[in-house]
């Protein structure tokens, strides 16, 4: 499944019962991740090709401008976990790469 298609299906499935502001945050964070991951590959990424290492690289890159402000990364980690759980439930990924993300509480302070 193409990342863009999966993202849109994920967002549509989460719209019901969610605040518009939360949905805007989910969309923005997934768009940022898509932009990052699409620069890592020549062809548009499929969700089953995304690795835990790429997710870690993305979170590391997010943390750079904020340094000690770990709360700034938490929404990104949350939406990535929700997104990949959704993809796994649909059978688009065999294993959830977000389970390998460093837990927010375990992220080192700099």
WOQUISUL-V410773 format. One record per helix or strand of 3 or more residues. SS is the DSSP state (A for helix, B for strand). FROM is the first residue (numbers start at 1). TO is the last residue. Records with the same first field share a line. If there is no record, write none. Layout:
BEGIN
SS->FROM-TO ; FROM-TO
END
This chain:
BEGIN
A->3-15 ; 20-38 ; 47-49 ; 52-66 ; 71-90 ; 97-100 ; 104-106
END
